[in-house]
Amino acid sequence: MSSDIVAAIDLGSNSFHMIVARIANGQVQVLDRLREMVQLAAGLDSRNRLSGESQQRALDCLARFGQRLRQIPPEQLRIVGTNTLRQARNSAVFLARAEAVLGHSVEIISGYEEARLIYLGVAHNVASIAGRRLVVDIGGGSTELIIGEQFEPQHLNSLKMGCVSISRADFEDGRITEARLRRAELLVRLKLEPVEEEYRECGWQMVTGASGTIKAIQEVIAREGWSREGITLDALRRLRGALLEAGTIAAIAARWQLDPARARVFPGGFMVLHGLCEVLNVTRMEVSDGALREGVIYDLLGRIRHEDVRDRTIATVTGRYGLDQAQAERVVATARDLLAQAQTAWGLEREELAQWLEWAARLHEVGLLLTHDQHHKHGAYILEHADLPGFSRSDQAVLAALVRRQRRSFPVDAFAHLPKDQAAQVERLCVLLRLAVVLHRGRSRQPLPPLTLKINMLRLTLSFPTGWLVEHPLTCADLEAEASYLKKAGFRLELG
């Protein structure tokens, strides 16, 4: 590691968080925390488009965060976006502006991945227990429920309800009535219905809450003297009565000295927590300081130490789908060899590019789970839409693109849907993957002879020992067919 400083930013639907930490003797020492209530979710219109005003609030916040990041190497920083950026139809436009302000890339993570990282952050922040822990995190647009043991999550769900979305739906004008509380309670119960039975059957020994919403509720309960240790169901029921008695958001802000931004989303966040505790019969909950951003830090630390959860995910998928691991290893070995010979000429030196190529090589036959015909298309669909722990949506898009174009047609615009700074590199990785797949089409256990690949712009010369291609006419025919496919994308493959 070139520096012992790491950082993570969580672009949440309600608040943006940044944590800067130092790694000392394998331990994470927090140096700085920044938090701003940007309320990005409040900027979504009826067509799920972020307003210009909400984007500007977010960019102003990121400009302030960016000043703290200038000395941190890119590989020691992760920035993740959550529910609102998953939903927003114009998120790509906002992300381009955000990345320009920060000088770093932003990953949009799935709800499943968000839940995994939240659990990781909480598990490292609270005392270890014997048995299962239920973790609850209420964000602006989603609520994550995770059951796990020690540092391993076992059941993960991300439900589309949060403090901003419920507050906008039922308390937008600032009034709190019995009818509105009941309407919000019904909505929360409907969201919980599909997972209620699963979670009750699993059971747990401890419940831990995370997020600003839950911390704010705990502070109000403690101020009123309704509970001295965490949050209890009885205290939540008393708080419901107090909200109804107050009658307006302005009144609760004054009574409990809440920041105006927090007060606006307090009723919605409370209804999510109260409804969840009633449905799942959670009678007591401790509160953790650790959450998503701490989980991102610990996950990043694993990558730095080459204990990348994504490698475990690939191994799990390979085993789950019963892929031919021997064949995958052959394709991986050849792809690595070709990359080593091409990376300087094609500018493919970045470590993440080698990772993408290897992961795609290991999973290139995942579509065979469905059928051999068009298996590259089926494989791409699986990789784009499956829950893959550790992978961001952009990571999965790259893997899906590589697997989709591993064989047959290779149009010039095959990677136009990827970000411009990625498209050309991924296209070249795909050329190497295609060659590795073609060279092992016969699935022979016999190793390939030494190969020489020379690159001159888009011209590739692949050379074999004298007479080898003559002795392997099927491979020669496959490579000649591959040359015609590559030609459509502007590449010229010559055999030597």
MOLINFEN-V433526 format. One record per helix or strand. SS is the DSSP state (H for helix, E for strand). FROM is the first residue (numbers start at 1). LEN is the number of residues. Records with the same first field share a line. If there is no record, write none. Layout:
BEGIN
SS->FROM-LEN  FROM-LEN
END
This chain:
BEGIN
E->5-7  16-9  27-10  44-1  50-1  77-5  107-2  132-7  143-7  152-8  175-1  206-5  231-2  248-1  284-4  452-5  459-5  492-4
H->40-4  52-18  74-3  83-5  91-12  111-13  163-8  178-25  212-13  233-14  249-8  260-21  292-13  309-12  325-22  351-13  366-4  375-11  393-12  420-20  468-4  473-16
END
